[in-house]
Every structure is written in C-alpha cells, then in structure tokens.
C-alpha cells in the first residue's frame, strides 16, 4: 500500500510523533530533504522517510548520527 503523503499530513505526523516542528511548506516527494526545527532550537534537514522510519526526529546535536558499520 502506497500512502500518499501531503505537506499537511507530514506536518500532523511531526507534531504528533516528535518534539520537532516542520518548517518546510511544500512536499515534492520522498527524496526531498525537509527543514525541521528541533526542540533545542536548532534547524536540521532530513528526508521524511528517515524522519519517519529511522526515528531521526531531532537535530544531530540532540540525537547524534549512528556510527556507520
């Protein structure tokens, strides 16, 4: 099942599932990086897929990237 995400659905998901805020106002597809504001006040960019599926819901300072294998 392919769920079609719109910017309003993404914004709702972000508000309900994280302390971050979505700053991007347009969504053009899963490969687009979106701009978020972390609870600490820092801005960060992530694709929505990483934000949603990999639980990367904070900036790199609050949630450092995992070390590569």
TARA-V147066 format. One record per run of one state. SS is the DSSP state (hx for helix, st for strand, lp for the rest). FROM is the first residue (numbers start at 0). TO is the last residue. If there is no record, write none. Layout:
ss:SS from:FROM to:TO
ss:SS from:FROM to:TO
This chain:
ss:lp from:0 to:5
ss:hx from:6 to:16
ss:lp from:17 to:19
ss:st from:20 to:21
ss:lp from:22 to:31
ss:st from:32 to:36
ss:lp from:37 to:41
ss:st from:42 to:46
ss:hx from:47 to:52
ss:lp from:53 to:68
